[in-house]
């Protein structure tokens, strides 16, 4: 949930000196660093599930990320009813997406949960296209997801259903964030929505984590996960978008499920079956196909919509 494919690039939360240092790093390397950082955050979060649980980890990640975004963007809390409603709905989608993702991760490998979750924005991108070829990419992704969930047992089915719920929230996040971006340009709307999402997840997090959420070590670990999952990839992706086209960016981002599976293998020693590997590859190929296809048609915009990414341009979003 850190960057819009096709959105106007805004300043990342670092000063000019840091940006000059980052600017010396090749764009593909920056993308790789951002994706690895995101998946390291997910893997480290899973390691904490035995202490605080997925719901409490969701609160820690969203809460610390919201604080950083609020301090950087400093949005005004005074919103009209329409804007406040849009921010609240986006916050619910953010909370649901992250909570379901962590709950799915607790029941299946990280790479599998991530790939199934990506079906949401992939389906939105495919259905927003009028070309039949792009609909076929969605069918390929569906076949890949079926292979990913083919591990039998009640735990496998439950994990798959939760991951599909994550996909629904992730898919809803695409148009909802576009709407909030139209009402509140910049990252202020996302900061407020993430803060509201934290409040939505707070009851479940407190019920699950209890007094462990007051442990300084747990808080420090949660802060690290939030930075790895939000601040580092946000900065890398913003700088990458300054230098490459949104098409190249989207194709690179489509490789994240494979990176997630590799990071989980190295950090958590998680393995996936040959069929699940085939399913993951199918979703990655479908993602690249959808992004290339939906970039083909030009999008007309007026001056007032310059900061608002078209729904077809959303591609894959965190």
C-alpha positions as a Markdown table, in Angstrom:
| # | Residue | x | y | z |
|---|---|---|---|---|
| 1 | Unk | 0.0 | 0.0 | 0.0 |
| 2 | Unk | 2.8 | 2.3 | -0.7 |
| 3 | Unk | 2.6 | 3.5 | -4.2 |
| 4 | Unk | 0.2 | 4.0 | -7.2 |
| 5 | Unk | 1.3 | 2.7 | -10.5 |
| 6 | Unk | 0.7 | 5.6 | -12.9 |
| 7 | Unk | 0.2 | 8.3 | -10.2 |
| 8 | Unk | 2.2 | 11.5 | -10.2 |
| 9 | Unk | 5.4 | 11.0 | -8.1 |
| 10 | Unk | 5.5 | 12.9 | -4.9 |
| 11 | Unk | 8.4 | 13.4 | -2.6 |
| 12 | Unk | 9.5 | 10.5 | -0.5 |
| 13 | Unk | 10.0 | 11.0 | 3.3 |
| 14 | Unk | 13.7 | 11.8 | 2.9 |
| 15 | Unk | 15.6 | 15.0 | 2.4 |
| 16 | Unk | 17.6 | 16.1 | -0.7 |
| 17 | Unk | 20.9 | 14.7 | 0.6 |
| 18 | Unk | 19.4 | 11.2 | 1.1 |
| 19 | Unk | 17.7 | 11.4 | -2.3 |
| 20 | Unk | 21.0 | 12.2 | -4.0 |
| 21 | Unk | 22.5 | 9.1 | -2.4 |
| 22 | Unk | 19.6 | 7.0 | -3.5 |
| 23 | Unk | 19.8 | 8.5 | -6.9 |
| 24 | Unk | 23.1 | 6.8 | -7.5 |
| 25 | Unk | 21.5 | 3.3 | -7.2 |
| 26 | Unk | 20.1 | 1.8 | -10.4 |
| 27 | Unk | 16.3 | 1.8 | -10.6 |
| 28 | Unk | 15.9 | -2.0 | -10.9 |
| 29 | Unk | 18.1 | -2.4 | -7.8 |
| 30 | Unk | 15.9 | 0.1 | -5.9 |
| 31 | Unk | 12.8 | -1.9 | -6.9 |
| 32 | Unk | 14.5 | -5.1 | -5.7 |
| 33 | Unk | 15.4 | -3.5 | -2.4 |
| 34 | Unk | 11.9 | -2.3 | -1.9 |
| 35 | Unk | 10.3 | -5.7 | -2.7 |
| 36 | Unk | 12.8 | -7.6 | -0.5 |
| 37 | Unk | 12.1 | -5.1 | 2.3 |
| 38 | Unk | 8.4 | -5.6 | 2.1 |
| 39 | Unk | 8.7 | -9.4 | 2.2 |
| 40 | Unk | 11.3 | -9.3 | 5.0 |
| 41 | Unk | 8.7 | -7.3 | 6.9 |
| 42 | Unk | 6.1 | -10.0 | 6.3 |
| 43 | Unk | 8.5 | -12.8 | 7.2 |
| 44 | Unk | 9.5 | -11.1 | 10.4 |
| 45 | Unk | 5.9 | -10.4 | 11.3 |
| 46 | Unk | 5.1 | -14.1 | 11.0 |
| 47 | Unk | 7.9 | -14.8 | 13.4 |
| 48 | Unk | 6.0 | -12.7 | 16.0 |
| 49 | Unk | 2.7 | -14.5 | 15.5 |
| 50 | Unk | 3.5 | -16.9 | 18.3 |
| 51 | Unk | 3.8 | -13.9 | 20.8 |
| 52 | Unk | 1.1 | -11.5 | 19.8 |
| 53 | Unk | -0.8 | -13.1 | 16.9 |
| 54 | Unk | -1.8 | -11.9 | 13.4 |
| 55 | Unk | -4.4 | -9.4 | 14.6 |
| 56 | Unk | -2.1 | -7.7 | 17.1 |
| 57 | Unk | 0.7 | -7.6 | 14.5 |
| 58 | Unk | -1.7 | -5.9 | 12.1 |
| 59 | Unk | -2.3 | -3.2 | 14.7 |
| 60 | Unk | 1.4 | -2.7 | 15.2 |
| 61 | Unk | 2.2 | -2.5 | 11.5 |
| 62 | Unk | -0.7 | -0.1 | 10.6 |
| 63 | Unk | -0.3 | 2.0 | 13.8 |
| 64 | Unk | 3.4 | 2.7 | 13.4 |
| 65 | Unk | 3.0 | 3.2 | 9.6 |
| 66 | Unk | 0.1 | 5.6 | 10.2 |
| 67 | Unk | 2.2 | 7.7 | 12.7 |
| 68 | Unk | 5.1 | 8.1 | 10.2 |
| 69 | Unk | 2.7 | 9.0 | 7.4 |
| 70 | Unk | 0.8 | 11.5 | 9.5 |
| 71 | Unk | 4.0 | 13.2 | 10.7 |
| 72 | Unk | 5.3 | 13.4 | 7.1 |
| 73 | Unk | 2.1 | 14.6 | 5.3 |
| 74 | Unk | 0.5 | 16.5 | 8.3 |
| 75 | Unk | -3.1 | 16.2 | 6.8 |
| 76 | Unk | -5.9 | 18.3 | 8.3 |
| 77 | Unk | -8.4 | 16.3 | 10.3 |
| 78 | Unk | -11.1 | 18.7 | 9.3 |
| 79 | Unk | -12.9 | 16.9 | 6.5 |
| 80 | Unk | -16.4 | 17.4 | 5.0 |
| 81 | Unk | -18.8 | 14.5 | 5.3 |
| 82 | Unk | -18.1 | 13.1 | 1.8 |
| 83 | Unk | -14.4 | 13.1 | 2.2 |
| 84 | Unk | -14.6 | 11.7 | 5.7 |
| 85 | Unk | -16.8 | 8.9 | 4.5 |
| 86 | Unk | -14.4 | 8.0 | 1.6 |
| 87 | Unk | -11.4 | 8.0 | 4.0 |
| 88 | Unk | -13.3 | 5.8 | 6.5 |
| 89 | Unk | -14.3 | 3.2 | 3.8 |
| 90 | Unk | -10.7 | 3.1 | 2.6 |
| 91 | Unk | -9.5 | 2.6 | 6.2 |
| 92 | Unk | -11.8 | -0.3 | 6.5 |
| 93 | Unk | -10.4 | -1.8 | 3.3 |
| 94 | Unk | -6.8 | -1.3 | 4.5 |
| 95 | Unk | -7.6 | -2.9 | 7.9 |
| 96 | Unk | -9.4 | -5.9 | 6.3 |
| 97 | Unk | -6.6 | -6.4 | 3.7 |
| 98 | Unk | -3.8 | -6.4 | 6.2 |
| 99 | Unk | -5.7 | -8.5 | 8.8 |
| 100 | Unk | -6.7 | -11.1 | 6.3 |
| 101 | Unk | -3.2 | -11.2 | 4.8 |
| 102 | Unk | -1.6 | -11.9 | 8.2 |
| 103 | Unk | -4.3 | -14.4 | 9.1 |
| 104 | Unk | -3.7 | -16.2 | 5.8 |
| 105 | Unk | 0.1 | -16.1 | 6.4 |
| 106 | Unk | -0.5 | -17.9 | 9.7 |
| 107 | Unk | -2.1 | -20.8 | 7.8 |
| 108 | Unk | -0.1 | -21.0 | 4.5 |
| 109 | Unk | 3.3 | -20.0 | 3.1 |
| 110 | Unk | 3.9 | -16.3 | 2.8 |
| 111 | Unk | 4.4 | -16.5 | -1.0 |
| 112 | Unk | 1.2 | -18.4 | -1.4 |
| 113 | Unk | -0.8 | -15.9 | 0.7 |
| 114 | Unk | 0.7 | -12.9 | -1.2 |
| 115 | Unk | 0.0 | -14.4 | -4.6 |
| 116 | Unk | -3.7 | -15.2 | -3.8 |
| 117 | Unk | -4.1 | -11.7 | -2.4 |
| 118 | Unk | -2.8 | -10.2 | -5.6 |
| 119 | Unk | -5.7 | -11.6 | -7.4 |
| 120 | Unk | -7.8 | -8.7 | -6.2 |
| 121 | Unk | -6.1 | -5.8 | -7.9 |
| 122 | Unk | -5.3 | -8.1 | -10.9 |
| 123 | Unk | -9.0 | -8.8 | -11.4 |
| 124 | Unk | -9.8 | -5.1 | -11.1 |
| 125 | Unk | -7.2 | -4.3 | -13.7 |
| 126 | Unk | -8.4 | -7.0 | -16.0 |
| 127 | Unk | -12.1 | -6.2 | -15.7 |
| 128 | Unk | -11.5 | -2.5 | -16.3 |
| 129 | Unk | -10.1 | -3.4 | -19.8 |
| 130 | Unk | -12.4 | -4.0 | -22.7 |
| 131 | Unk | -10.1 | -6.4 | -24.4 |
| 132 | Unk | -11.0 | -10.1 | -24.3 |
| 133 | Unk | -7.3 | -11.0 | -24.0 |
| 134 | Unk | -7.1 | -9.2 | -20.7 |
| 135 | Unk | -10.0 | -11.3 | -19.4 |
| 136 | Unk | -8.1 | -14.4 | -20.3 |
| 137 | Unk | -5.2 | -13.2 | -18.2 |
| 138 | Unk | -7.6 | -13.2 | -15.3 |
| 139 | Unk | -8.7 | -16.7 | -16.1 |
| 140 | Unk | -5.0 | -17.8 | -16.0 |
| 141 | Unk | -4.6 | -16.1 | -12.6 |
| 142 | Unk | -7.6 | -18.0 | -11.4 |
| 143 | Unk | -6.1 | -21.3 | -12.5 |
| 144 | Unk | -2.9 | -20.3 | -10.7 |
| 145 | Unk | -4.8 | -19.5 | -7.5 |
| 146 | Unk | -6.5 | -22.9 | -7.7 |
| 147 | Unk | -3.1 | -24.6 | -7.9 |
| 148 | Unk | -1.8 | -22.5 | -5.0 |
| 149 | Unk | -4.7 | -23.6 | -2.8 |
| 150 | Unk | -4.3 | -27.3 | -3.7 |
| 151 | Unk | -2.8 | -28.5 | -0.5 |
| 152 | Unk | -5.7 | -30.3 | 1.0 |
| 153 | Unk | -7.1 | -30.4 | 4.6 |
| 154 | Unk | -9.2 | -28.0 | 6.5 |
| 155 | Unk | -6.3 | -25.7 | 7.3 |
| 156 | Unk | -5.5 | -25.3 | 3.6 |
| 157 | Unk | -9.1 | -24.5 | 2.7 |
| 158 | Unk | -9.4 | -22.0 | 5.5 |
| 159 | Unk | -6.2 | -20.3 | 4.6 |
| 160 | Unk | -7.2 | -20.1 | 1.0 |
| 161 | Unk | -10.6 | -18.6 | 1.9 |
| 162 | Unk | -9.0 | -16.0 | 4.1 |
| 163 | Unk | -6.5 | -15.1 | 1.4 |
| 164 | Unk | -9.4 | -14.7 | -1.1 |
| 165 | Unk | -11.0 | -12.3 | 1.4 |
| 166 | Unk | -7.7 | -10.4 | 1.4 |
| 167 | Unk | -8.0 | -10.3 | -2.4 |
| 168 | Unk | -11.5 | -8.8 | -2.1 |
| 169 | Unk | -10.3 | -6.1 | 0.2 |
| 170 | Unk | -7.1 | -5.5 | -1.9 |
| 171 | Unk | -9.3 | -5.2 | -5.0 |
| 172 | Unk | -11.6 | -2.7 | -3.2 |
| 173 | Unk | -8.6 | -0.7 | -2.1 |
| 174 | Unk | -7.8 | 0.2 | -5.8 |
| 175 | Unk | -10.9 | 2.3 | -6.6 |
| 176 | Unk | -11.3 | 3.5 | -3.0 |
| 177 | Unk | -7.8 | 4.9 | -2.9 |
| 178 | Unk | -8.4 | 6.5 | -6.3 |
| 179 | Unk | -11.5 | 8.2 | -4.9 |
| 180 | Unk | -9.6 | 9.4 | -1.8 |
| 181 | Unk | -6.8 | 10.6 | -4.0 |
| 182 | Unk | -9.2 | 12.7 | -5.9 |
| 183 | Unk | -10.6 | 14.3 | -2.8 |
| 184 | Unk | -7.3 | 14.7 | -0.9 |
| 185 | Unk | -4.3 | 14.9 | -3.3 |
| 186 | Unk | -1.0 | 13.7 | -2.0 |
| 187 | Unk | -0.5 | 11.1 | 0.7 |
| 188 | Unk | -2.6 | 12.9 | 3.4 |
| 189 | Unk | -5.7 | 10.8 | 2.5 |
| 190 | Unk | -3.8 | 7.5 | 2.8 |
| 191 | Unk | -2.3 | 8.7 | 6.2 |
| 192 | Unk | -5.8 | 9.4 | 7.6 |
| 193 | Unk | -7.2 | 6.2 | 6.2 |
| 194 | Unk | -4.4 | 4.1 | 7.7 |
| 195 | Unk | -5.0 | 5.8 | 11.0 |
| 196 | Unk | -8.7 | 4.9 | 10.8 |
| 197 | Unk | -7.8 | 1.4 | 9.7 |
| 198 | Unk | -5.7 | 1.0 | 12.8 |
| 199 | Unk | -8.7 | 1.9 | 15.0 |
| 200 | Unk | -10.8 | -0.6 | 13.1 |
| 201 | Unk | -8.3 | -3.4 | 13.8 |
| 202 | Unk | -7.6 | -2.3 | 17.4 |
| 203 | Unk | -10.3 | -4.3 | 19.2 |
| 204 | Unk | -9.2 | -7.6 | 17.6 |
| 205 | Unk | -5.5 | -6.7 | 18.2 |
| 206 | Unk | -6.1 | -5.9 | 21.9 |
| 207 | Unk | -8.1 | -9.0 | 22.4 |
| 208 | Unk | -5.5 | -11.2 | 20.8 |
| 209 | Unk | -2.3 | -9.4 | 22.0 |
| 210 | Unk | -3.3 | -8.2 | 25.4 |
| 211 | Unk | -0.5 | -7.1 | 27.6 |
| 212 | Unk | 2.1 | -8.3 | 25.1 |
| 213 | Unk | 1.4 | -5.1 | 23.1 |
| 214 | Unk | 2.9 | -3.1 | 26.0 |
| 215 | Unk | 6.2 | -5.0 | 25.9 |
| 216 | Unk | 8.9 | -2.7 | 24.7 |
| 217 | Unk | 10.6 | -5.5 | 22.8 |
| 218 | Unk | 7.4 | -6.3 | 20.9 |
| 219 | Unk | 6.8 | -2.6 | 20.2 |
| 220 | Unk | 10.3 | -2.2 | 18.8 |
| 221 | Unk | 9.9 | -5.4 | 16.7 |
| 222 | Unk | 6.5 | -4.1 | 15.4 |
| 223 | Unk | 8.1 | -0.7 | 14.5 |
| 224 | Unk | 10.8 | -2.4 | 12.5 |
| 225 | Unk | 8.2 | -4.5 | 10.7 |
| 226 | Unk | 6.2 | -1.3 | 9.9 |
| 227 | Unk | 9.3 | 0.4 | 8.5 |
| 228 | Unk | 10.3 | -2.6 | 6.4 |
| 229 | Unk | 6.8 | -3.0 | 5.1 |
| 230 | Unk | 6.0 | 0.7 | 4.5 |
| 231 | Unk | 8.7 | 3.4 | 4.7 |
| 232 | Unk | 11.6 | 1.6 | 2.9 |
| 233 | Unk | 9.5 | 0.3 | -0.1 |
| 234 | Unk | 7.7 | 3.6 | -0.3 |
| 235 | Unk | 10.9 | 5.5 | -0.7 |
| 236 | Unk | 12.5 | 3.0 | -3.1 |
| 237 | Unk | 9.4 | 2.9 | -5.3 |
| 238 | Unk | 8.9 | 6.7 | -5.4 |
| 239 | Unk | 12.5 | 7.1 | -6.6 |
| 240 | Unk | 12.1 | 4.3 | -9.1 |
| 241 | Unk | 9.0 | 5.9 | -10.6 |
| 242 | Unk | 11.0 | 9.1 | -11.2 |
| 243 | Unk | 13.2 | 7.2 | -13.6 |
| 244 | Unk | 11.2 | 4.4 | -15.3 |
| 245 | Unk | 7.9 | 4.1 | -17.0 |
| 246 | Unk | 4.9 | 2.9 | -15.1 |
| 247 | Unk | 4.8 | -0.1 | -17.4 |
| 248 | Unk | 8.3 | -1.2 | -16.4 |
| 249 | Unk | 7.5 | -0.5 | -12.8 |
| 250 | Unk | 4.4 | -2.6 | -12.9 |
| 251 | Unk | 6.2 | -5.5 | -14.6 |
| 252 | Unk | 8.9 | -5.4 | -11.9 |
| 253 | Unk | 6.3 | -5.3 | -9.2 |
| 254 | Unk | 4.6 | -8.4 | -10.6 |
| 255 | Unk | 7.7 | -10.4 | -9.6 |
| 256 | Unk | 7.0 | -9.8 | -5.9 |
| 257 | Unk | 5.2 | -13.1 | -5.2 |
| 258 | Unk | 8.3 | -15.0 | -6.4 |
| 259 | Unk | 10.5 | -12.7 | -4.2 |
| 260 | Unk | 8.1 | -13.3 | -1.3 |
| 261 | Unk | 8.4 | -17.1 | -1.7 |
| 262 | Unk | 12.2 | -16.8 | -1.8 |
| 263 | Unk | 12.4 | -14.6 | 1.3 |
| 264 | Unk | 10.1 | -16.9 | 3.2 |
| 265 | Unk | 12.3 | -19.9 | 2.2 |
| 266 | Unk | 15.5 | -18.2 | 3.5 |
| 267 | Unk | 14.0 | -16.6 | 6.6 |
| 268 | Unk | 11.2 | -19.0 | 7.6 |
| 269 | Unk | 12.4 | -22.1 | 5.8 |
| 270 | Unk | 9.0 | -22.3 | 4.1 |
| 271 | Unk | 8.7 | -24.5 | 1.0 |
| 272 | Unk | 6.0 | -24.7 | -1.6 |
| 273 | Unk | 5.0 | -27.7 | -3.7 |
| 274 | Unk | 5.7 | -28.0 | -7.4 |
| 275 | Unk | 2.0 | -27.4 | -8.1 |
| 276 | Unk | 2.1 | -24.3 | -6.0 |
| 277 | Unk | 5.2 | -23.1 | -7.8 |
| 278 | Unk | 3.4 | -23.5 | -11.1 |
| 279 | Unk | 0.4 | -21.6 | -9.7 |
| 280 | Unk | 2.7 | -18.8 | -8.5 |
| 281 | Unk | 4.3 | -18.6 | -12.0 |
| 282 | Unk | 0.8 | -18.5 | -13.6 |
| 283 | Unk | -0.2 | -15.5 | -11.5 |
| 284 | Unk | 3.0 | -13.6 | -12.2 |
| 285 | Unk | 2.7 | -14.2 | -15.9 |
| 286 | Unk | -1.0 | -13.1 | -15.8 |
| 287 | Unk | 0.0 | -10.0 | -13.8 |
| 288 | Unk | 2.6 | -9.0 | -16.4 |
| 289 | Unk | 0.1 | -9.7 | -19.2 |
| 290 | Unk | -2.6 | -7.5 | -17.7 |
| 291 | Unk | -0.2 | -4.6 | -17.0 |
| 292 | Unk | 1.1 | -4.7 | -20.6 |
| 293 | Unk | -2.4 | -4.9 | -22.0 |
| 294 | Unk | -4.0 | -2.2 | -19.9 |
| 295 | Unk | -1.2 | 0.2 | -20.8 |
| 296 | Unk | -2.0 | -0.1 | -24.5 |
| 297 | Unk | -4.9 | 2.4 | -24.6 |
| 298 | Unk | -4.3 | 6.1 | -24.0 |
| 299 | Unk | -6.2 | 7.7 | -21.1 |
| 300 | Unk | -7.6 | 11.2 | -21.4 |
| 301 | Unk | -7.4 | 13.5 | -18.4 |
| 302 | Unk | -8.1 | 17.0 | -17.7 |
| 303 | Unk | -5.9 | 19.3 | -15.7 |
| 304 | Unk | -7.9 | 18.7 | -12.5 |
| 305 | Unk | -7.4 | 14.9 | -12.7 |
| 306 | Unk | -3.6 | 15.0 | -13.2 |
| 307 | Unk | -2.9 | 13.5 | -9.7 |
| 308 | Unk | -5.5 | 10.8 | -10.0 |
| 309 | Unk | -4.4 | 7.4 | -11.4 |
| 310 | Unk | -6.9 | 5.9 | -13.8 |
| 311 | Unk | -8.4 | 2.6 | -12.6 |
| 312 | Unk | -6.7 | 0.7 | -15.4 |
| 313 | Unk | -3.4 | 2.2 | -14.4 |
| 314 | Unk | -3.5 | 0.9 | -10.8 |
| 315 | Unk | -2.0 | -2.4 | -11.8 |
| 316 | Unk | -0.8 | -4.1 | -8.7 |
| 317 | Unk | -0.9 | -2.0 | -5.5 |
| 318 | Unk | 0.2 | -2.8 | -2.0 |
